[in-house]
Amino acid sequence: MDQIPVTKQGFAALKKELEKLKTVDRPEIIKAIEVARAHGDLSENAEYHAAKERQSFIEGRIGELSYKIGNAKVIDPATVTKDVVRFASRVLVENLDTEEEQEYMIVGEDEADIKKGKISVNSPLGAALIGKVMGDEAIVQAPGGKRVYEVVNIL
């Protein structure tokens, strides 16, 4: 089994979502299915079919989260060294074309939020930054063409 890197905060968020799905969403959808079933003919009952679809989604997400939590490798960003860019690093990069600087934190897929400056380790930029040191260039093939970023600082 592959270990799934996740920060402490990301791990807590996964556990919170799983708990909500099991204790709130699952019981609610079971009740919705019961109510829809009471309306009679299930073959033409849109409420019933919608509730069953929702139940399928919830059960799938519970399975996915259980897998991720069970295979998580929790990494505390406070313990990450600042000598090289790695998972949970915060890094200041400069786009060499635009000369714009941007700070990012390298996180897992479930934690990625570009608006908060968190990029996935599996994203093109995240993957290109892994293993770089200050002064290194990371080349990213973007839809609009090749972009070059310089690692200004590892924070």
C-alpha positions as CSV (number, residue, x, y, z in Angstrom):
1,M,0.0,0.0,0.0
2,D,1.1,3.5,-0.8
3,Q,1.4,6.0,2.0
4,I,-0.5,9.2,1.5
5,P,1.3,12.3,2.7
6,V,-0.9,14.7,4.7
7,T,-0.2,17.5,7.1
8,K,-1.5,17.4,10.7
9,Q,-4.2,19.9,9.8
10,G,-5.2,18.0,6.7
11,F,-5.4,14.7,8.6
12,A,-7.7,16.4,11.2
13,A,-9.9,17.7,8.4
14,L,-10.2,14.2,6.8
15,K,-11.2,12.7,10.1
16,K,-13.8,15.5,10.7
17,E,-15.3,14.9,7.3
18,L,-15.5,11.2,7.8
19,E,-17.1,11.6,11.2
20,K,-19.7,13.9,9.7
21,L,-20.5,11.6,6.9
22,K,-20.9,8.7,9.3
23,T,-22.9,10.4,12.0
24,V,-24.9,13.1,10.2
25,D,-25.1,12.5,6.4
26,R,-25.5,8.7,6.4
27,P,-28.5,8.7,8.9
28,E,-30.1,11.7,7.1
29,I,-30.0,9.9,3.8
30,I,-31.4,6.7,5.3
31,K,-34.3,8.7,6.5
32,A,-34.8,10.4,3.2
33,I,-34.8,6.9,1.5
34,E,-37.5,5.7,3.9
35,V,-39.6,8.8,3.3
36,A,-39.3,8.4,-0.5
37,R,-40.1,4.7,-0.3
38,A,-43.3,5.5,1.5
39,H,-44.5,7.5,-1.5
40,G,-45.2,4.3,-3.4
41,D,-44.0,3.1,-6.8
42,L,-40.2,3.2,-6.7
43,S,-39.8,2.9,-10.5
44,E,-41.0,6.4,-11.1
45,N,-40.1,7.9,-7.8
46,A,-37.5,10.7,-8.5
47,E,-37.0,11.4,-4.8
48,Y,-36.1,7.8,-4.1
49,H,-33.6,7.7,-7.0
50,A,-32.0,10.9,-6.0
51,A,-31.7,9.7,-2.4
52,K,-30.1,6.4,-3.5
53,E,-27.6,8.4,-5.7
54,R,-26.7,10.5,-2.7
55,Q,-26.4,7.4,-0.6
56,S,-24.0,5.9,-3.1
57,F,-21.9,9.1,-3.1
58,I,-21.8,9.2,0.7
59,E,-20.8,5.5,0.9
60,G,-18.1,6.0,-1.7
61,R,-16.7,9.0,0.0
62,I,-16.6,7.2,3.4
63,G,-14.7,4.4,1.7
64,E,-12.2,6.8,0.1
65,L,-11.7,8.8,3.4
66,S,-11.2,5.5,5.4
67,Y,-8.6,4.4,2.9
68,K,-6.8,7.8,3.0
69,I,-6.8,7.9,6.8
70,G,-5.7,4.3,7.1
71,N,-2.7,4.9,4.8
72,A,-1.9,8.5,5.9
73,K,1.6,9.5,6.6
74,V,1.1,12.5,8.8
75,I,3.8,15.2,8.5
76,D,4.0,18.2,10.9
77,P,5.1,21.3,8.9
78,A,6.9,22.5,11.9
79,T,9.4,19.6,11.7
80,V,10.2,20.1,8.0
81,T,13.7,21.3,7.4
82,K,14.3,24.3,5.3
83,D,17.2,23.1,3.2
84,V,15.3,21.6,0.4
85,V,11.7,21.8,-0.9
86,R,9.7,18.8,0.2
87,F,6.1,17.9,1.3
88,A,4.8,20.5,3.8
89,S,7.4,23.1,2.9
90,R,6.5,26.7,2.5
91,V,8.3,28.1,-0.5
92,L,8.6,31.6,-2.0
93,V,9.0,31.4,-5.8
94,E,9.4,34.0,-8.5
95,N,7.9,33.5,-12.0
96,L,10.9,34.5,-14.1
97,D,8.7,35.7,-17.0
98,T,6.5,38.1,-15.0
99,E,8.9,38.7,-12.1
100,E,6.0,38.1,-9.7
101,E,6.7,36.4,-6.4
102,Q,4.3,33.9,-4.8
103,E,4.3,31.9,-1.6
104,Y,3.1,28.3,-1.6
105,M,2.8,25.5,0.8
106,I,3.2,22.0,-0.7
107,V,0.3,19.8,0.6
108,G,-1.7,16.7,-0.3
109,E,-4.4,16.6,-2.9
110,D,-7.2,16.9,-0.4
111,E,-5.7,20.0,1.3
112,A,-4.8,21.9,-1.9
113,D,-6.5,25.4,-2.0
114,I,-4.8,27.9,-4.4
115,K,-6.7,30.8,-2.8
116,K,-4.9,29.9,0.5
117,G,-1.5,29.4,-1.3
118,K,-1.7,25.6,-0.8
119,I,-0.7,23.6,-3.9
120,S,-0.8,19.8,-4.3
121,V,2.4,17.9,-4.3
122,N,1.0,16.2,-7.4
123,S,0.3,19.4,-9.3
124,P,2.7,20.4,-12.1
125,L,4.2,23.2,-10.0
126,G,4.3,21.2,-6.7
127,A,6.0,18.3,-8.4
128,A,8.5,20.5,-10.1
129,L,9.4,22.2,-6.8
130,I,10.1,19.0,-4.9
131,G,13.8,18.5,-4.3
132,K,14.8,22.0,-5.3
133,V,17.0,24.3,-3.1
134,M,17.2,28.1,-3.0
135,G,18.3,29.5,-6.3
136,D,17.1,26.5,-8.3
137,E,14.8,26.8,-11.2
138,A,11.6,24.7,-11.7
139,I,10.3,24.4,-15.2
140,V,6.5,23.8,-15.5
141,Q,4.7,22.8,-18.6
142,A,1.4,24.8,-18.3
143,P,-1.5,25.0,-20.8
144,G,-0.2,28.4,-22.0
145,G,3.3,27.1,-22.5
146,K,6.4,26.6,-20.4
147,R,6.9,28.6,-17.2
148,V,10.1,28.9,-15.2
149,Y,10.1,29.6,-11.5
150,E,13.0,30.3,-9.3
151,V,13.0,29.2,-5.6
152,V,13.7,32.5,-3.8
153,N,13.4,31.1,-0.3
154,I,12.2,28.1,1.7
155,L,10.3,29.5,4.6
